Amino acid sequence: MFSVRFFPWLAGRNFYGRLLHGRGIESTIARADASLLHRSTSELERYFSRPSSEFPRQNAFPVVFRQQKTR
């Protein structure tokens, strides 16, 4: 079985840290904890109050296609 303690080594510390942070945020949202609101700013509230159609489209997994040169 894959051990969790090898995951930071395999995936990288930055990715693992972000994964743990995301899990913490998910559990905070699931508990309906208001602690996130205490750290919010008016700028963040304005930004996230926009409809999703106004946000730029981003590809989380960009793929680059390289053309082979023909002679």
N, CA, C and O atoms as a CHARMM CRD file, in Angstrom:
* protein
*
  284
    1    1 MET  N      0.84900  -1.19000   0.00000 PROA 1      0.00000
    2    1 MET  CA     0.00000   0.00000   0.00000 PROA 1      0.00000
    3    1 MET  C      0.88100   1.23500   0.00000 PROA 1      0.00000
    4    1 MET  O      1.93900   1.25500   0.63000 PROA 1      0.00000
    5    2 PHE  N      0.44700   2.25000  -0.70000 PROA 2      0.00000
    6    2 PHE  CA     1.19500   3.50200  -0.81100 PROA 2      0.00000
    7    2 PHE  C      1.12200   4.27000   0.50300 PROA 2      0.00000
    8    2 PHE  O      0.03800   4.50000   1.03700 PROA 2      0.00000
    9    3 SER  N      2.25700   4.65500   1.00600 PROA 3      0.00000
   10    3 SER  CA     2.30400   5.38200   2.27200 PROA 3      0.00000
   11    3 SER  C      2.15900   6.88300   2.02700 PROA 3      0.00000
   12    3 SER  O      2.72700   7.42500   1.07800 PROA 3      0.00000
   13    4 VAL  N      1.39700   7.54300   2.88700 PROA 4      0.00000
   14    4 VAL  CA     1.15700   8.97900   2.75000 PROA 4      0.00000
   15    4 VAL  C      2.42700   9.77400   3.00300 PROA 4      0.00000
   16    4 VAL  O      2.57900  10.86800   2.45800 PROA 4      0.00000
   17    5 ARG  N      3.32500   9.26500   3.79800 PROA 5      0.00000
   18    5 ARG  CA     4.52600  10.04100   4.10900 PROA 5      0.00000
   19    5 ARG  C      5.47000  10.15500   2.91400 PROA 5      0.00000
   20    5 ARG  O      6.36000  11.00600   2.91800 PROA 5      0.00000
   21    6 PHE  N      5.29300   9.31400   1.89100 PROA 6      0.00000
   22    6 PHE  CA     6.10300   9.43100   0.68300 PROA 6      0.00000
   23    6 PHE  C      5.49200  10.40000  -0.33000 PROA 6      0.00000
   24    6 PHE  O      6.15500  10.79200  -1.29000 PROA 6      0.00000
   25    7 PHE  N      4.25300  10.78100  -0.12300 PROA 7      0.00000
   26    7 PHE  CA     3.58200  11.65900  -1.07900 PROA 7      0.00000
   27    7 PHE  C      4.27600  13.01100  -1.24000 PROA 7      0.00000
   28    7 PHE  O      4.44000  13.45800  -2.37600 PROA 7      0.00000
   29    8 PRO  N      4.69900  13.69400  -0.15200 PROA 8      0.00000
   30    8 PRO  CA     5.41600  14.96600  -0.35100 PROA 8      0.00000
   31    8 PRO  C      6.68700  14.78700  -1.17400 PROA 8      0.00000
   32    8 PRO  O      7.03200  15.65400  -1.97700 PROA 8      0.00000
   33    9 TRP  N      7.37200  13.69200  -0.98700 PROA 9      0.00000
   34    9 TRP  CA     8.59400  13.44000  -1.74900 PROA 9      0.00000
   35    9 TRP  C      8.27200  13.19000  -3.22000 PROA 9      0.00000
   36    9 TRP  O      8.98300  13.65300  -4.11300 PROA 9      0.00000
   37   10 LEU  N      7.19700  12.45500  -3.45500 PROA 10     0.00000
   38   10 LEU  CA     6.82000  12.10300  -4.81600 PROA 10     0.00000
   39   10 LEU  C      6.21800  13.29400  -5.57300 PROA 10     0.00000
   40   10 LEU  O      6.58200  13.54700  -6.72100 PROA 10     0.00000
   41   11 ALA  N      5.31400  14.01100  -4.94000 PROA 11     0.00000
   42   11 ALA  CA     4.59500  15.09600  -5.61700 PROA 11     0.00000
   43   11 ALA  C      5.24400  16.45800  -5.42600 PROA 11     0.00000
   44   11 ALA  O      4.97600  17.38400  -6.19200 PROA 11     0.00000
   45   12 GLY  N      6.08100  16.59000  -4.42900 PROA 12     0.00000
   46   12 GLY  CA     6.70400  17.88200  -4.14700 PROA 12     0.00000
   47   12 GLY  C      6.05800  18.53800  -2.94200 PROA 12     0.00000
   48   12 GLY  O      4.85500  18.41400  -2.71400 PROA 12     0.00000
   49   13 ARG  N      6.88300  19.23600  -2.17700 PROA 13     0.00000
   50   13 ARG  CA     6.37700  19.85100  -0.95100 PROA 13     0.00000
   51   13 ARG  C      5.34700  20.93700  -1.22400 PROA 13     0.00000
   52   13 ARG  O      4.36900  21.05700  -0.48500 PROA 13     0.00000
   53   14 ASN  N      5.55000  21.73600  -2.28200 PROA 14     0.00000
   54   14 ASN  CA     4.60100  22.81600  -2.57000 PROA 14     0.00000
   55   14 ASN  C      3.22100  22.26400  -2.90600 PROA 14     0.00000
   56   14 ASN  O      2.21300  22.75000  -2.39400 PROA 14     0.00000
   57   15 PHE  N      3.17700  21.25500  -3.75900 PROA 15     0.00000
   58   15 PHE  CA     1.89300  20.66100  -4.12900 PROA 15     0.00000
   59   15 PHE  C      1.23000  20.02400  -2.91100 PROA 15     0.00000
   60   15 PHE  O      0.02400  20.16500  -2.71100 PROA 15     0.00000
   61   16 TYR  N      2.01700  19.32700  -2.10300 PROA 16     0.00000
   62   16 TYR  CA     1.46600  18.66600  -0.92100 PROA 16     0.00000
   63   16 TYR  C      0.92000  19.70100   0.06500 PROA 16     0.00000
   64   16 TYR  O     -0.13500  19.49700   0.66600 PROA 16     0.00000
   65   17 GLY  N      1.64200  20.81100   0.22600 PROA 17     0.00000
   66   17 GLY  CA     1.17000  21.87600   1.11100 PROA 17     0.00000
   67   17 GLY  C     -0.14700  22.46400   0.63400 PROA 17     0.00000
   68   17 GLY  O     -1.03600  22.74800   1.43600 PROA 17     0.00000
   69   18 ARG  N     -0.26800  22.64600  -0.67400 PROA 18     0.00000
   70   18 ARG  CA    -1.52000  23.17500  -1.22500 PROA 18     0.00000
   71   18 ARG  C     -2.65600  22.17500  -1.07800 PROA 18     0.00000
   72   18 ARG  O     -3.80100  22.56000  -0.84300 PROA 18     0.00000
   73   19 LEU  N     -2.34300  20.90100  -1.21600 PROA 19     0.00000
   74   19 LEU  CA    -3.35100  19.86700  -1.02800 PROA 19     0.00000
   75   19 LEU  C     -3.87700  19.88500   0.40700 PROA 19     0.00000
   76   19 LEU  O     -5.08700  19.81800   0.62700 PROA 19     0.00000
   77   20 LEU  N     -2.97600  19.97400   1.37800 PROA 20     0.00000
   78   20 LEU  CA    -3.39700  20.02800   2.77700 PROA 20     0.00000
   79   20 LEU  C     -4.19800  21.29100   3.06700 PROA 20     0.00000
   80   20 LEU  O     -5.18000  21.25200   3.80800 PROA 20     0.00000
   81   21 HSD  N     -3.77700  22.41200   2.48200 PROA 21     0.00000
   82   21 HSD  CA    -4.51000  23.66500   2.67000 PROA 21     0.00000
   83   21 HSD  C     -5.92400  23.53800   2.10400 PROA 21     0.00000
   84   21 HSD  O     -6.88600  23.98200   2.73100 PROA 21     0.00000
   85   22 GLY  N     -6.05100  22.93700   0.92800 PROA 22     0.00000
   86   22 GLY  CA    -7.36400  22.73800   0.31900 PROA 22     0.00000
   87   22 GLY  C     -8.26200  21.84800   1.16100 PROA 22     0.00000
   88   22 GLY  O     -9.46100  22.09800   1.28200 PROA 22     0.00000
   89   23 ARG  N     -7.68100  20.81400   1.73800 PROA 23     0.00000
   90   23 ARG  CA    -8.47200  19.93300   2.61100 PROA 23     0.00000
   91   23 ARG  C     -8.95500  20.68600   3.84100 PROA 23     0.00000
   92   23 ARG  O    -10.08200  20.48900   4.29500 PROA 23     0.00000
   93   24 GLY  N     -8.10000  21.55100   4.37900 PROA 24     0.00000
   94   24 GLY  CA    -8.49600  22.35600   5.53800 PROA 24     0.00000
   95   24 GLY  C     -9.62000  23.32000   5.19700 PROA 24     0.00000
   96   24 GLY  O    -10.54900  23.50300   5.98400 PROA 24     0.00000
   97   25 ILE  N     -9.53500  23.93400   4.02700 PROA 25     0.00000
   98   25 ILE  CA   -10.58600  24.85500   3.58600 PROA 25     0.00000
   99   25 ILE  C    -11.89600  24.09900   3.37400 PROA 25     0.00000
  100   25 ILE  O    -12.96100  24.58100   3.76100 PROA 25     0.00000
  101   26 GLU  N    -11.82200  22.91700   2.76300 PROA 26     0.00000
  102   26 GLU  CA   -13.03800  22.12500   2.52900 PROA 26     0.00000
  103   26 GLU  C    -13.72800  21.76400   3.83900 PROA 26     0.00000
  104   26 GLU  O    -14.95200  21.84900   3.94200 PROA 26     0.00000
  105   27 SER  N    -12.95200  21.36300   4.83700 PROA 27     0.00000
  106   27 SER  CA   -13.57400  21.00100   6.11800 PROA 27     0.00000
  107   27 SER  C    -14.14600  22.23000   6.81500 PROA 27     0.00000
  108   27 SER  O    -15.16900  22.13200   7.49300 PROA 27     0.00000
  109   28 THR  N    -13.50200  23.38300   6.65800 PROA 28     0.00000
  110   28 THR  CA   -14.02200  24.61800   7.24300 PROA 28     0.00000
  111   28 THR  C    -15.34600  25.00100   6.59300 PROA 28     0.00000
  112   28 THR  O    -16.28200  25.40800   7.28200 PROA 28     0.00000
  113   29 ILE  N    -15.42800  24.87500   5.28000 PROA 29     0.00000
  114   29 ILE  CA   -16.67200  25.18200   4.56800 PROA 29     0.00000
  115   29 ILE  C    -17.76400  24.18900   4.95200 PROA 29     0.00000
  116   29 ILE  O    -18.91600  24.58100   5.13700 PROA 29     0.00000
  117   30 ALA  N    -17.41700  22.91400   5.07400 PROA 30     0.00000
  118   30 ALA  CA   -18.40200  21.88800   5.43000 PROA 30     0.00000
  119   30 ALA  C    -18.98500  22.12900   6.82400 PROA 30     0.00000
  120   30 ALA  O    -20.15400  21.83500   7.07100 PROA 30     0.00000
  121   31 ARG  N    -18.17000  22.66300   7.72900 PROA 31     0.00000
  122   31 ARG  CA   -18.64500  22.95800   9.08600 PROA 31     0.00000
  123   31 ARG  C    -19.40500  24.27500   9.15600 PROA 31     0.00000
  124   31 ARG  O    -19.96300  24.61100  10.20000 PROA 31     0.00000
  125   32 ALA  N    -19.43500  25.03100   8.05300 PROA 32     0.00000
  126   32 ALA  CA   -20.04500  26.36700   8.00500 PROA 32     0.00000
  127   32 ALA  C    -19.38800  27.27100   9.03900 PROA 32     0.00000
  128   32 ALA  O    -20.05200  28.06800   9.70200 PROA 32     0.00000
  129   33 ASP  N    -18.08100  27.13400   9.16300 PROA 33     0.00000
  130   33 ASP  CA   -17.29700  27.92900  10.10700 PROA 33     0.00000
  131   33 ASP  C    -17.11800  29.33900   9.54800 PROA 33     0.00000
  132   33 ASP  O    -16.79500  29.50100   8.37200 PROA 33     0.00000
  133   34 ALA  N    -17.32200  30.34500  10.36800 PROA 34     0.00000
  134   34 ALA  CA   -17.22500  31.73700   9.91600 PROA 34     0.00000
  135   34 ALA  C    -15.80800  32.28400  10.01100 PROA 34     0.00000
  136   34 ALA  O    -15.59600  33.47000   9.75700 PROA 34     0.00000
  137   35 SER  N    -14.83700  31.45900  10.36800 PROA 35     0.00000
  138   35 SER  CA   -13.46900  31.96200  10.52500 PROA 35     0.00000
  139   35 SER  C    -12.88700  32.46800   9.21000 PROA 35     0.00000
  140   35 SER  O    -12.03600  33.35800   9.21300 PROA 35     0.00000
  141   36 LEU  N    -13.33600  31.91100   8.08400 PROA 36     0.00000
  142   36 LEU  CA   -12.86300  32.40700   6.79000 PROA 36     0.00000
  143   36 LEU  C    -13.34300  33.82900   6.53200 PROA 36     0.00000
  144   36 LEU  O    -12.63100  34.62300   5.91800 PROA 36     0.00000
  145   37 LEU  N    -14.53300  34.15100   6.99300 PROA 37     0.00000
  146   37 LEU  CA   -15.06300  35.49400   6.78200 PROA 37     0.00000
  147   37 LEU  C    -14.27400  36.53600   7.55600 PROA 37     0.00000
  148   37 LEU  O    -14.20400  37.69200   7.13900 PROA 37     0.00000
  149   38 HSD  N    -13.68300  36.14900   8.66500 PROA 38     0.00000
  150   38 HSD  CA   -12.89800  37.09800   9.45400 PROA 38     0.00000
  151   38 HSD  C    -11.61300  37.48100   8.74100 PROA 38     0.00000
  152   38 HSD  O    -11.05700  38.54600   9.01200 PROA 38     0.00000
  153   39 ARG  N    -11.13000  36.64000   7.83800 PROA 39     0.00000
  154   39 ARG  CA    -9.89800  36.92600   7.09700 PROA 39     0.00000
  155   39 ARG  C    -10.17500  37.53000   5.72900 PROA 39     0.00000
  156   39 ARG  O     -9.24200  37.84100   4.98800 PROA 39     0.00000
  157   40 SER  N    -11.43200  37.69700   5.39200 PROA 40     0.00000
  158   40 SER  CA   -11.79000  38.22300   4.08500 PROA 40     0.00000
  159   40 SER  C    -11.60800  39.74200   4.05300 PROA 40     0.00000
  160   40 SER  O    -11.62800  40.40900   5.08700 PROA 40     0.00000
  161   41 THR  N    -11.43200  40.26400   2.85000 PROA 41     0.00000
  162   41 THR  CA   -11.32800  41.71000   2.66300 PROA 41     0.00000
  163   41 THR  C    -12.42300  42.15100   1.70200 PROA 41     0.00000
  164   41 THR  O    -13.01500  41.32900   1.00300 PROA 41     0.00000
  165   42 SER  N    -12.68400  43.44000   1.67300 PROA 42     0.00000
  166   42 SER  CA   -13.71900  43.93800   0.76200 PROA 42     0.00000
  167   42 SER  C    -13.31100  43.71500  -0.69200 PROA 42     0.00000
  168   42 SER  O    -14.16400  43.49700  -1.55200 PROA 42     0.00000
  169   43 GLU  N    -12.00500  43.77100  -0.96600 PROA 43     0.00000
  170   43 GLU  CA   -11.53000  43.52600  -2.33000 PROA 43     0.00000
  171   43 GLU  C    -11.81000  42.08500  -2.75600 PROA 43     0.00000
  172   43 GLU  O    -12.25300  41.84300  -3.87900 PROA 43     0.00000
  173   44 LEU  N    -11.55200  41.12900  -1.86000 PROA 44     0.00000
  174   44 LEU  CA   -11.86000  39.73000  -2.17000 PROA 44     0.00000
  175   44 LEU  C    -13.35600  39.51900  -2.35300 PROA 44     0.00000
  176   44 LEU  O    -13.77700  38.78400  -3.24600 PROA 44     0.00000
  177   45 GLU  N    -14.16000  40.16100  -1.51100 PROA 45     0.00000
  178   45 GLU  CA   -15.61400  40.01700  -1.62700 PROA 45     0.00000
  179   45 GLU  C    -16.11100  40.53900  -2.97200 PROA 45     0.00000
  180   45 GLU  O    -16.96600  39.91200  -3.59800 PROA 45     0.00000
  181   46 ARG  N    -15.58500  41.68400  -3.42600 PROA 46     0.00000
  182   46 ARG  CA   -15.97900  42.22800  -4.72700 PROA 46     0.00000
  183   46 ARG  C    -15.54200  41.30000  -5.85400 PROA 46     0.00000
  184   46 ARG  O    -16.29100  41.07500  -6.80500 PROA 46     0.00000
  185   47 TYR  N    -14.33200  40.76200  -5.74600 PROA 47     0.00000
  186   47 TYR  CA   -13.80800  39.89200  -6.79900 PROA 47     0.00000
  187   47 TYR  C    -14.66400  38.64100  -6.96100 PROA 47     0.00000
  188   47 TYR  O    -15.03300  38.28400  -8.08000 PROA 47     0.00000
  189   48 PHE  N    -14.97800  37.98100  -5.86500 PROA 48     0.00000
  190   48 PHE  CA   -15.71000  36.71500  -5.94300 PROA 48     0.00000
  191   48 PHE  C    -17.22000  36.89800  -6.05100 PROA 48     0.00000
  192   48 PHE  O    -17.94200  35.91600  -6.22300 PROA 48     0.00000
  193   49 SER  N    -17.71100  38.12500  -5.95400 PROA 49     0.00000
  194   49 SER  CA   -19.14700  38.34200  -6.13200 PROA 49     0.00000
  195   49 SER  C    -19.51900  38.43900  -7.61000 PROA 49     0.00000
  196   49 SER  O    -20.70000  38.44300  -7.95500 PROA 49     0.00000
  197   50 ARG  N    -18.51800  38.51800  -8.47800 PROA 50     0.00000
  198   50 ARG  CA   -18.77700  38.57800  -9.92200 PROA 50     0.00000
  199   50 ARG  C    -19.27600  37.22100 -10.41800 PROA 50     0.00000
  200   50 ARG  O    -18.93500  36.18500  -9.84800 PROA 50     0.00000
  201   51 PRO  N    -20.08300  37.22800 -11.48200 PROA 51     0.00000
  202   51 PRO  CA   -20.51600  35.94800 -12.05900 PROA 51     0.00000
  203   51 PRO  C    -19.33200  35.20800 -12.67900 PROA 51     0.00000
  204   51 PRO  O    -18.37400  35.83600 -13.13000 PROA 51     0.00000
  205   52 SER  N    -19.39500  33.91300 -12.70200 PROA 52     0.00000
  206   52 SER  CA   -18.27000  33.11200 -13.19900 PROA 52     0.00000
  207   52 SER  C    -17.96600  33.38500 -14.66700 PROA 52     0.00000
  208   52 SER  O    -16.84600  33.14700 -15.11900 PROA 52     0.00000
  209   53 SER  N    -18.93700  33.87400 -15.40700 PROA 53     0.00000
  210   53 SER  CA   -18.69200  34.16600 -16.82400 PROA 53     0.00000
  211   53 SER  C    -17.72100  35.33000 -17.01500 PROA 53     0.00000
  212   53 SER  O    -17.12900  35.46700 -18.08500 PROA 53     0.00000
  213   54 GLU  N    -17.55200  36.16200 -15.99900 PROA 54     0.00000
  214   54 GLU  CA   -16.63200  37.29500 -16.09500 PROA 54     0.00000
  215   54 GLU  C    -15.19000  36.91200 -15.78600 PROA 54     0.00000
  216   54 GLU  O    -14.27100  37.67000 -16.09500 PROA 54     0.00000
  217   55 PHE  N    -14.98600  35.76700 -15.19100 PROA 55     0.00000
  218   55 PHE  CA   -13.62900  35.34100 -14.86300 PROA 55     0.00000
  219   55 PHE  C    -12.93100  34.84000 -16.12000 PROA 55     0.00000
  220   55 PHE  O    -13.57300  34.27000 -17.00200 PROA 55     0.00000
  221   56 PRO  N    -11.62200  35.04900 -16.20800 PROA 56     0.00000
  222   56 PRO  CA   -10.90500  34.53900 -17.38400 PROA 56     0.00000
  223   56 PRO  C    -10.89300  33.01800 -17.38600 PROA 56     0.00000
  224   56 PRO  O    -10.77100  32.38000 -16.34000 PROA 56     0.00000
  225   57 ARG  N    -11.01900  32.45400 -18.56800 PROA 57     0.00000
  226   57 ARG  CA   -10.97600  30.99000 -18.68300 PROA 57     0.00000
  227   57 ARG  C     -9.53100  30.54200 -18.57700 PROA 57     0.00000
  228   57 ARG  O     -8.64900  31.09200 -19.23600 PROA 57     0.00000
  229   58 GLN  N     -9.29900  29.55100 -17.75400 PROA 58     0.00000
  230   58 GLN  CA    -7.95000  29.04700 -17.56100 PROA 58     0.00000
  231   58 GLN  C     -7.94200  27.54700 -17.73800 PROA 58     0.00000
  232   58 GLN  O     -8.88000  26.84900 -17.35300 PROA 58     0.00000
  233   59 ASN  N     -6.87100  27.06800 -18.32600 PROA 59     0.00000
  234   59 ASN  CA    -6.67900  25.63900 -18.48700 PROA 59     0.00000
  235   59 ASN  C     -5.73000  25.18600 -17.38400 PROA 59     0.00000
  236   59 ASN  O     -4.56500  25.58400 -17.36100 PROA 59     0.00000
  237   60 ALA  N     -6.21500  24.37100 -16.49000 PROA 60     0.00000
  238   60 ALA  CA    -5.37900  23.92500 -15.37600 PROA 60     0.00000
  239   60 ALA  C     -4.27300  22.98400 -15.82900 PROA 60     0.00000
  240   60 ALA  O     -3.24300  22.87000 -15.16400 PROA 60     0.00000
  241   61 PHE  N     -4.47600  22.31900 -16.93900 PROA 61     0.00000
  242   61 PHE  CA    -3.48900  21.37300 -17.44500 PROA 61     0.00000
  243   61 PHE  C     -3.13800  21.72300 -18.88800 PROA 61     0.00000
  244   61 PHE  O     -3.61000  21.06600 -19.81600 PROA 61     0.00000
  245   62 PRO  N     -2.31900  22.74300 -19.08400 PROA 62     0.00000
  246   62 PRO  CA    -1.99300  23.12900 -20.46400 PROA 62     0.00000
  247   62 PRO  C     -1.19500  22.04100 -21.17500 PROA 62     0.00000
  248   62 PRO  O     -0.32600  21.39600 -20.59000 PROA 62     0.00000
  249   63 VAL  N     -1.50900  21.86000 -22.42200 PROA 63     0.00000
  250   63 VAL  CA    -0.82000  20.86700 -23.23900 PROA 63     0.00000
  251   63 VAL  C     -0.20600  21.59800 -24.42400 PROA 63     0.00000
  252   63 VAL  O     -0.87400  22.38400 -25.09600 PROA 63     0.00000
  253   64 VAL  N      1.04200  21.33800 -24.66700 PROA 64     0.00000
  254   64 VAL  CA     1.73800  21.99000 -25.76900 PROA 64     0.00000
  255   64 VAL  C      1.92700  20.97300 -26.88000 PROA 64     0.00000
  256   64 VAL  O      2.45300  19.88300 -26.66100 PROA 64     0.00000
  257   65 PHE  N      1.49400  21.34100 -28.05900 PROA 65     0.00000
  258   65 PHE  CA     1.70200  20.49500 -29.22400 PROA 65     0.00000
  259   65 PHE  C      2.83100  21.10300 -30.03700 PROA 65     0.00000
  260   65 PHE  O      2.78400  22.27700 -30.40600 PROA 65     0.00000
  261   66 ARG  N      3.80000  20.32900 -30.30000 PROA 66     0.00000
  262   66 ARG  CA     4.96000  20.80600 -31.04700 PROA 66     0.00000
  263   66 ARG  C      4.90100  20.21500 -32.44700 PROA 66     0.00000
  264   66 ARG  O      4.80200  19.00100 -32.62600 PROA 66     0.00000
  265   67 GLN  N      4.96300  21.08800 -33.42100 PROA 67     0.00000
  266   67 GLN  CA     4.93400  20.61500 -34.79700 PROA 67     0.00000
  267   67 GLN  C      6.31800  20.13800 -35.18600 PROA 67     0.00000
  268   67 GLN  O      7.32900  20.76200 -34.86200 PROA 67     0.00000
  269   68 GLN  N      6.33900  19.02900 -35.88200 PROA 68     0.00000
  270   68 GLN  CA     7.61200  18.53800 -36.39400 PROA 68     0.00000
  271   68 GLN  C      7.88800  19.21800 -37.71600 PROA 68     0.00000
  272   68 GLN  O      7.00700  19.34800 -38.56500 PROA 68     0.00000
  273   69 LYS  N      9.10600  19.64100 -37.87200 PROA 69     0.00000
  274   69 LYS  CA     9.48700  20.30700 -39.11800 PROA 69     0.00000
  275   69 LYS  C      9.70300  19.26000 -40.20500 PROA 69     0.00000
  276   69 LYS  O     10.35200  18.23500 -39.99800 PROA 69     0.00000
  277   70 THR  N      9.14600  19.55200 -41.34300 PROA 70     0.00000
  278   70 THR  CA     9.35500  18.65700 -42.48500 PROA 70     0.00000
  279   70 THR  C     10.38000  19.28900 -43.40600 PROA 70     0.00000
  280   70 THR  O     10.40600  20.50500 -43.59300 PROA 70     0.00000
  281   71 ARG  N     11.20200  18.46400 -43.96300 PROA 71     0.00000
  282   71 ARG  CA    12.25200  18.98600 -44.85900 PROA 71     0.00000
  283   71 ARG  C     11.90500  18.79500 -46.28300 PROA 71     0.00000
  284   71 ARG  O     12.67700  19.17600 -47.16300 PROA 71     0.00000
